[in-house]
Amino acid sequence: MKSHDAPAKTLGPQAARVVVELNEARRNVFSVEDVSAVTGLSEKSARNLAGKLVAKGIATRLKPGLFILVPFELGRERNYTGNPYILAREMLRGRDYYMSHASAMDLHRMVTQPQLVVYATSTHPLRSRTIQGTEFRFVRCKPEHLFGVMDHWLDKTTTVKVSDLERTIIDGLKQPEYSGGFSEVAKGYWMRRNDIDAKRLVDYAMRLDVGAVTRRLGFLLETCKVDAPSEMERLCDSLSATYQLLDPTLPAEGHFLARWRLRINVNEDEIAAARGS
């Protein structure tokens, strides 16, 4: 073995017990508290044991107090973060949350490009962070706005909370900056349009009660030629006189559309391209 190679991964009895029990519980992401629960060790001793697992390459430290087991099949690999959605879920353990915005669009197959940032919405504040090159952004929402959430199976044994199709669109219209902009939201809608319920979209918009969302949703449904006159009427009836930008991530320019009280600052060709994707 070359001197710069990592040493072989070996386990003492206590460490082996931790790894076996974590694997049996399908908890590859674990905390110091999990180590304490398995071993009965004090927090300080459990932290030391977790540190030894990291030193031996059995686990990777994701952030202070949070670790992930490195699969044995990776050999001497030591920098491993696993599925970023599982990691986000574990970072939010004990909090109400759901994968949202561009991440929800990714999970629902509403994007064509790889996603470099993980977005999760929670009722609890949590600062954004980057872990081994993956950026995690946490969006705060009011408890009464925590609706439209479902379980999503990542594999046969693992689920995460994610916004349903309609809530994913509504979140994208509320905060386009977290979903790639209005055009990407429109593209995602068009990709899954046959599975999206117009009434539920409007119900969610009314429940959220954000004027910009109502305006953008009306424009989106009209642009995509959705045949739902009663829902369009509900949206129209809720509008105030104020104008909003179609896409707040872009400059305040373009023509004004009175029907939806919007300033259309997105290139019309982009919108047409989204509809044809």
JOQUI-V662005 format. One record per run of one state. SS is the DSSP state (~ for helix, > for strand, _ for the rest). FROM is the first residue (numbers start at 1). TO is the last residue. If there is no record, write none. Layout:
# JOQUI-V662005
SS/FROM/TO ; SS/FROM/TO
This chain:
# JOQUI-V662005
_/1/12 ; ~/13/24 ; _/25/28 ; >/29/31 ; ~/32/39 ; _/40/42 ; ~/43/55 ; _/56/58 ; >/59/63 ; _/64/65 ; >/66/69 ; _/70/71 ; ~/72/74 ; _/75/83 ; ~/84/91 ; _/92/96 ; >/97/99 ; _/100/100 ; ~/101/107 ; _/108/116 ; >/117/122 ; _/123/128 ; >/129/131 ; _/132/133 ; >/134/140 ; _/141/142 ; ~/143/145 ; _/146/148 ; >/149/153 ; _/154/158 ; >/159/163 ; _/164/164 ; ~/165/174 ; _/175/175 ; ~/176/178 ; _/179/181 ; ~/182/191 ; _/192/192 ; ~/193/195 ; _/196/197 ; ~/198/208 ; _/209/210 ; ~/211/223 ; _/224/228 ; ~/229/237 ; _/238/243 ; >/244/245 ; _/246/254 ; >/255/257 ; ~/258/260 ; _/261/261 ; >/262/264 ; _/265/267 ; ~/268/275 ; _/276/277
